[in-house]
Amino acid sequence: MALDRLRFHNILVREMDAPSETATKLAEVVDDGIEHATNDLATKRDVEHAIANEVNRLLRWMVAIGATIGGTIIALLIALIVRGI
């Protein structure tokens, strides 16, 4: 979230009768503070991407486990059929 420095400066000068130089410095300080505070926040897109990656990873594990169990069951059935002959 970026601060509109000029607009904030004008509000300080026009509505609060602050000196222009002081208003400029305050606008810079506030903007820097907002930038540092919000710099490491995750966006909605970042969160959705992380969730999608995790879901894909879990689905791959589930498919692999299902294929392993299915293969084992088929191998045991074949072993039982061959042994019974």
C-alpha positions in Angstrom: 0.0 0.0 0.0 1.6 3.2 -1.1 0.9 6.5 0.4 0.2 9.4 -1.9 2.8 11.7 -0.5 1.7 14.8 -2.3 -1.9 14.4 -1.2 -0.9 13.7 2.4 1.4 16.7 2.3 -1.4 18.9 0.9 -3.8 17.8 3.7 -1.3 18.6 6.3 -0.6 22.0 4.9 -4.1 23.1 3.9 -6.2 21.5 6.6 -3.8 21.4 9.6 -1.7 24.5 8.8 1.5 22.6 9.0 4.7 24.1 7.5 5.4 22.7 4.0 8.9 21.5 4.9 7.6 19.7 8.0 4.7 18.2 6.1 7.1 16.9 3.4 9.3 15.2 6.0 6.3 13.8 7.8 4.8 12.4 4.6 8.2 10.7 3.8 8.4 9.2 7.3 4.8 7.9 7.2 5.3 6.5 3.7 8.5 4.8 4.7 6.8 3.4 7.8 3.9 2.0 5.8 6.3 0.5 3.2 8.4 -1.2 5.8 5.4 -2.5 7.7 3.7 -3.9 4.7 6.7 -5.1 2.7 6.7 -8.7 3.9 2.9 -9.2 3.8 1.7 -12.0 1.5 -0.8 -11.1 -1.2 -3.9 -13.1 -1.9 -2.2 -14.4 -5.0 0.8 -15.6 -2.9 -1.5 -17.5 -0.5 -3.5 -19.0 -3.4 -0.3 -20.1 -5.1 1.1 -21.7 -1.8 -2.2 -23.5 -1.2 -2.3 -24.8 -4.8 1.2 -26.1 -4.5 0.5 -27.9 -1.3 -2.7 -29.5 -2.7 -0.8 -30.6 -5.8 1.9 -32.1 -3.6 -0.6 -34.0 -1.5 -2.5 -35.2 -4.5 0.7 -36.6 -6.0 1.4 -38.5 -2.8 -2.2 -39.9 -2.7 -2.0 -41.1 -6.3 1.4 -42.7 -5.6 0.1 -44.4 -2.5 -3.0 -45.6 -4.3 -1.0 -47.0 -7.2 1.3 -48.8 -4.8 -1.6 -50.3 -2.9 -3.3 -51.3 -6.1 -0.2 -52.8 -7.5 0.4 -54.8 -4.3 -3.2 -56.1 -4.3 -2.8 -57.2 -7.9 0.5 -58.8 -7.2 -1.0 -60.7 -4.3 -4.0 -61.8 -6.4 -1.7 -63.1 -9.1 0.4 -64.9 -6.5 -2.7 -66.5 -5.1 -3.9 -67.5 -8.5 -0.6 -69.0 -9.6 -0.2 -70.8 -6.3 -3.6 -72.3 -6.5 -2.9 -73.8 -9.9 
